[in-house]
Structure formats: structure tokens, C-alpha cells
Amino acid sequence: MKILHLDTSINGDASASRRISAEAVRRLLSQHPEAEVIRRDLAEAPLPHLTLAEFASGESQAALAEFKAADVVVIGTGMYNFTIPTQLKAWIDRILIAGQTFRYSEAGVEGLAGGKRVIVALARGGYYPEGSPMAPLEHAETYLRAVFAFIGIDTVEIVAADGTALPPARDESISRAEERAASLAA
Ligand SMILES: Cc1cc2nc3c(=O)[nH]c(=O)nc-3n(C[C@H](O)[C@H](O)[C@H](O)COP(=O)(O)O)c2cc1C
């Protein structure tokens, strides 16, 4: 089994999403000790914005190959300006590739990346509960679910810590998300 572990947070050791994604990977390894972990830190080694030259670059192809080879993808990310950080968007620009992870057919769009498990460790500074006035601003979880559904991955497991920018809620919210990550299904 191959686990692709991505992180995007610029906050280093103070990052909530890094703590949660690490816990999810620990959990997976406790269930599958033989698993190989492929690590990509998109904050330490960001992929450049996409250009025509970048599109065909070895680095872009390596990112796509890593994704295609993975059985499980664990993504640690915060919400930035109501959506995902640009580092993660640059990675998505490398993996949503026509003919590789989806194709257009007479029947419409067909996802070609089905069968992978995707776990997202998501940290949000505020709260975006369904039905609340903030809910329409939530474009991180909704975007990631849509992106992976587009390429054939209908189930994305989101382990979220909310309110991380609010000191009284922060620690408890992160601890609860870590506990959920530590008890993810095998
Ligand atoms: C540039 C930037 C933009 C942010 N924008 C939002 C936002 O739109 N909504 C929100 O709830 N939190 C926002 N936050 C707070 C982060 O989502 C929160 O700090 C989260 O814990 C970051 O993930 P990390 O702890 O893994 O770094 C923002 C933080 C940064 C640094």
C-alpha cells in the first residue's frame, strides 16, 4: 500500500493541519505497517504556478505519477481566504489532467482516479456550519470534495479542526480532530 502524505501549512510546528495529517498517517501505519509513505511538503518545496513550460516539466509529471500510484492520499491544509492555499491549488493543477485522471467521453466527464482513499486534515480559523450565514463562504471543503469527485473519488474523508484562530476553542478543536484522525477506519 502506498500513502501519499501532503502538507501545505506555512505555520511549521504551530500548524493544526500538520498535526492532524500526521496523526492520520500514524493511524494508517498502525493498521498497515507495510505501507510506504511518500512525502510531499508543498510549503517547504512549493510547486510553481502552472505555465506552459511547467505543464510538461519533470516535476509536474512526478507529482502526477505520485498521485496515480498512491492508494491513500492524506492532505493537511488550512483554509486561506475561504478556500485552499495556493500551494495546494498548484498541486491540483498537476493532478487534474485530461486523459490521465479524467476524460471527456460522449457520456460526459468520466473520472479515472477512482478507488483511491482521500483523507483531508483541514484547519479553519473560523466556523462555517451548514445553514449559517458563513456557510456560503466555505470553498475549501466543498472545493476539495468537488475536485476529487470530478476525477472519480466520491468519498473524501474530512477531519476538520474549526475555530483554530479563536484561542479559547483552538486547543480543544485540534485535540478532537487529532482523536478523530487517530480512530480513522482501517
Ligand atoms: C493567509 C491566511 C488566510 C486565512 N484565511 C482564512 C479564512 O478565510 N477563513 C478562516 O476561517 N480562516 C482563515 N485563516 C486561518 C487559518 O485557516 C487557520 O489559522 C488554520 O489553522 C491554518 O492551518 P494551519 O494551522 O495548519 O496552518 C487564514 C490564515 C492565513 C494565514
The ligand as a Gaussian input file, in Angstrom:
#p B3LYP/6-31G(d) Opt

LIG

0 1
 C       -3.286000      33.815000       4.651000
 C       -4.330000      33.259000       5.572000
 C       -5.659000      33.357000       5.235000
 C       -6.637000      32.823000       6.068000
 N       -7.948000      32.896000       5.702000
 C       -8.904000      32.331000       6.485000
 C      -10.269000      32.331000       6.080000
 O      -10.642000      32.839000       5.029000
 N      -11.164000      31.738000       6.893000
 C      -10.814000      31.136000       8.055000
 O      -11.695000      30.594000       8.730000
 N       -9.535000      31.114000       8.468000
 C       -8.577000      31.691000       7.700000
 N       -7.257000      31.652000       8.091000
 C       -6.922000      30.943000       9.343000
 C       -6.442000      29.522000       9.030000
 O       -7.421000      28.791000       8.336000
 C       -6.122000      28.818000      10.336000
 O       -5.103000      29.541000      11.004000
 C       -5.669000      27.394000      10.121000
 O       -5.434000      26.808000      11.390000
 C       -4.421000      27.324000       9.257000
 O       -3.957000      25.997000       9.141000
 P       -2.614000      25.548000       9.893000
 O       -2.881000      25.757000      11.387000
 O       -2.449000      24.137000       9.546000
 O       -1.514000      26.423000       9.397000
 C       -6.265000      32.204000       7.284000
 C       -4.902000      32.117000       7.617000
 C       -3.947000      32.634000       6.780000
 C       -2.501000      32.519000       7.166000

